[in-house]
């Protein structure tokens, strides 16, 4: 989340990120929560969600782009 947090500052970032999660698909929300709040690796996230690490990577990238757009609005 460093890029997103750096965009608006740490003190305001978390509430906005949490609101932004609502705009993601359920699986994207799970990936972001596991990766950045539970600090799981992509491999660990993939095992938990029963998908491949490559799928986690792609979906994470897509979700982060959505969050960035939300944060800029």
C-alpha positions as CSV (number, residue, x, y, z in Angstrom):
1,X,0.0,0.0,0.0
2,X,3.0,2.3,0.1
3,X,2.1,3.9,-3.3
4,X,-1.5,4.5,-2.2
5,X,-0.5,5.7,1.3
6,X,2.1,8.0,-0.2
7,X,-0.5,9.6,-2.4
8,X,-2.5,11.1,0.4
9,X,-0.5,10.6,3.6
10,X,-0.6,7.9,6.3
11,X,-3.1,9.6,8.6
12,X,-5.8,9.7,6.0
13,X,-5.0,6.6,4.0
14,X,-6.4,3.8,6.0
15,X,-10.1,5.0,6.2
16,X,-10.0,5.8,2.4
17,X,-8.5,2.5,1.5
18,X,-11.1,0.7,3.6
19,X,-13.9,2.6,1.8
20,X,-12.2,1.9,-1.5
21,X,-12.3,-1.9,-0.9
22,X,-16.1,-1.7,-1.3
23,X,-15.6,-0.9,-5.0
24,X,-13.6,-4.1,-5.6
25,X,-15.0,-7.5,-6.4
26,X,-15.2,-9.9,-3.5
27,X,-12.1,-11.9,-4.5
28,X,-10.1,-8.8,-5.1
29,X,-11.0,-7.6,-1.6
30,X,-9.9,-10.9,-0.2
31,X,-6.6,-10.7,-2.0
32,X,-5.9,-7.1,-0.8
33,X,-6.8,-8.0,2.7
34,X,-4.6,-11.1,2.8
35,X,-1.7,-9.4,1.0
36,X,-1.6,-6.1,2.8
37,X,-3.4,-6.4,6.1
38,X,-2.6,-10.1,6.9
39,X,0.8,-9.7,5.2
40,X,0.6,-13.0,3.3
41,X,2.8,-13.7,0.3
42,X,1.3,-14.2,-3.1
43,X,1.9,-17.9,-2.7
44,X,0.3,-18.1,0.7
45,X,-2.7,-16.0,-0.6
46,X,-3.0,-18.4,-3.6
47,X,-3.1,-21.4,-1.3
48,X,-5.7,-19.8,0.9
49,X,-7.9,-18.9,-2.0
50,X,-7.2,-22.1,-4.0
51,X,-6.0,-20.2,-7.1
52,X,-2.6,-20.0,-8.7
53,X,0.1,-17.5,-7.6
54,X,-0.1,-16.0,-11.2
55,X,-3.8,-15.4,-10.7
56,X,-3.1,-13.6,-7.4
57,X,-0.6,-11.4,-9.1
58,X,-2.9,-10.4,-11.9
59,X,-5.9,-9.8,-9.7
60,X,-3.8,-7.9,-7.2
61,X,-2.5,-5.6,-9.9
62,X,-6.0,-5.0,-11.2
63,X,-7.4,-4.4,-7.7
64,X,-4.6,-1.9,-6.8
65,X,-5.3,0.0,-10.0
66,X,-8.9,0.3,-9.0
67,X,-7.9,1.5,-5.6
68,X,-5.6,4.1,-7.0
69,X,-8.3,5.4,-9.2
70,X,-10.6,5.6,-6.2
71,X,-8.0,7.4,-4.2
72,X,-7.5,10.0,-6.9
73,X,-11.2,10.8,-7.2
